[in-house]
Amino acid sequence: MLKKKKFIILLIMVSALTMTSCVNIIEKVFFNKNGGGTYTMTLDMTEMGEMLASLGSDPEEQAEETLGSLDKDFDKKAKTMEAVNGVSNVRTDFDIKKFIFSLSFDFTNINALNQGLSAYYHTDQDGDIIEQYTFFTKNKNTITRTSTNKILDAITSGMSGDQSPDPSMDPSVILGDMYYELDLSFENDVKSISNENYVQGNGLTWGKESVRWRKYLFKDSDADKSIEVSIKTKN
């Protein structure tokens, strides 16, 4: 995976070149009754591919030239994650036509999910020891998403320091519609949600077994929107 700062700068450069905020980050987690499940992280740049095609460019050729390295980075990351106890079926997908990058894995329990994500966010620059983060906890039929958020940390880091973009550039203009979304779904129906910024359903259909949170990363109205939530499911 790219360095944290280079990662967010890549997103900004892509949006600036296409004059659109066309990069979205989507996390999806499905939980079984026993706490195991499947995690998926997706970088959706579909809009960029459509715009390149409308301008007469070959989206596949552009993807290979400018973004093809992400596929190799994800493959390398997958090998690290496969060594985590309780993590299995690590797979990556690079859809050149649709400009979508994704990484998924299955986990046997909450600890495996947290360790898998910790391995995902680990970089060579962090040293040999993988720092362990707690992204989720489970207490009986309640799943909690903690406030730990490495994606937002990377964006904050990328927008500051000596590798930050041109300070005269207003990211809210270029990336105003860029969002980070978390979709949580469960084998059992949801009984209660502690955070009012989460809505029931997956964004397409209303469903009792799923909830969704979305934060527009460069809109002031979403600046204080917290990802932390406790979700209780029915027995």
N, C-alpha and C positions, 0 to 999 in steps of 0.2 A: 504494500500500500504506500502511496505517496506520503511524504512528510506532511504533518498536519497543516503547516502554513502553505506549502505548495499546493496542497489539496484544495483549500478554499480559494487560493489565487487562481487556480485552474478554472474553477467554476465561474469566477468573476470575469476572467478573460474570455471564456466561451460565451457568456451572456453579452459582454461588451461587443464582441465581434459580430454577433448576430442581432444586436440591438433589441434583445428581448430577455426577460428573466425566465429562462426556459429550463432551469435545472431544479428538480425537486428531489428531496431525500425522504424515503418512505421505509419505515420499519414495520414489520408485521410479526406478531407472535401468537401462536396458537397453543393453548394449554389444555392438556388432558386432565382428567379428574385427579390423577396421581401426581400432577405437577410437571410431568414431562411434556414434550411438544416439539414444535418446529419454529425456528426463527428465520426471518428473511430480511435482508437489507438491500434496498434498491436505489440506484441513482437513475432517475428518469429524465432523459434529455430528448424525449420524443419530439417536442415542439421545435427543437433546433434542427433535427433531421428533416422535418417537414418544410422548414423555412429554407434550408439549403437546397432542397429539391425544387422549390418554387422559384429560386434564383438561378436555376439551371446547373447547379453544382451536383456532383455525384455524392450523396450522403455516405455511401459505403466507403468510397475512396477517402473522403474527409475523415471518417471515423478511424480508418486504418492508419492514416498519417498522423492525426492529432491526439487520438484517444486510445489507440490500440495498446499502449503500454499498461492501461488499467487492467486489461485481461491478464497479463503476466503478473501484475502486482497481486491481483486477487488469487491467482493460482498459488503463488508463493505463500500468501496468507492462509490459504486452505490447508496446506501441509502442516503449518504450525498448529492449527486448530485440531487437526486429526489426532494429535498426540494427547489431547485433553481427555481425561477419563470421563465417560458419560456423554461425550460428543461423538456423533457419527453422521455418515452420509453427507459430508461437507461437499457442496457442489457450487460451481460458479456458472454463470450464463452471461454471455456477451452478445447481445442482439444488435448487430451492426446496422441492420435496416431500420430498426426502431430507435436506435441510440439509447438502449437500456442496459445497464450493468447491474447484476445482482449476485449476492452470495447468500446461500441458505445452509442451515445445518439442523439436525435433530438433536435433542437433548433429553436425558433420562430424568432429570430433576432440576430444581432451581440452582443448586450449586454448579451443576454442569453448564447451565445457561450462563451464569455469571462468569465462570472460568473461560468458557468459549468466547464470550464477548471481550473479556480482558485480553485474551490472546489475539483477538481480531484487532484491537486498538494498539497492541504493542508494536513498536517499530525498532529497527536495528539501532537507532540512536538512543533507545531507552536502556540498552545494555542487555545482558544475558538473562537476567531474572525478570519474569513477567509480573508486573504489579497487579494485584488482585483487587477488583472493584466489585461493589455490591450494587447491581442495577435492579434486581428484583428480590423480594423476600416472599415467603409463603407461611401462613399460619392457619392451619386447618383449611377452610374454604375461602380464605381471603388472600388475594395476590396483591402485593404492593409494588408499584414502580417507584423507586427512590428518586431523589433529586439529582443523583449523579448523572451527568450528561456529557459524554466525551465528544459528541458531535458539536454541541454548542460551544464547548471549550475550544475545539479546533477552529471554529469560525471566529470566536473572540480573539484567539491567538493570531489567526491569519489576518485580521483587520488591524493589527498593531505591530509594532516592532519594525526592524529594518527591511523585512521582506513584504511589508504591507503595500497595497496598491497606491497609486498616486493620491496623496491626501486631498487634492482638489476635487477628486471624483466623489460624487454622492452615491453610495451604494443603494440607497433607497430608490433612486431614479432607475438604475440599471436592473436591480434585483428586487424591486418592490413586491413582485408576486411570487418570489421564491419561497417555498415553504418546506417545513420539516414536519412529517406526519408520523404518528404512532397509532397503529391499529392493533388492538388486543381482542382476541376471540377465545371462547371457552367452550368446553364440551357441555357444560351445564349453563342454564340461563343466568344472566346477571341479576342480582338482587338489589345491590346498592352501589353507588359510585360516590367517592368522597370529594371529587374535584368537579366543579360545575363547568369547567372548560372542556370536559369530555362529553361527547354526545353518543347516544346509543345508535347502533347501526354501523355499517362499514362505508358510508358515504354514498353508496348506490342504493341500498335497500335498508329498511329499518329491521333490526333483528335484536331479539332478547339476549342473544348469546355473544354479542360483540359491542365494543366501544371504540371511539375514535377521538384522537386529539390532534389538532393542527396548529402550528405556530408559523405565522409569516415572519421570516427572519429579519426583515428590514423595515417593518412597519411599527411605528411607535405604539400603536394601539395594542400590539401583541408583546410589547417589550417585557412585561411582567408576567406573562403567561407561563405557569409552572407545569412541568411534566409530571410532577409527583402526584400519585393517586393510590388509593386503596380500593380494590374492587372485591366485593363479596358476592359469591355465586351461590345458587340454591343447591341443596344437597341432592 
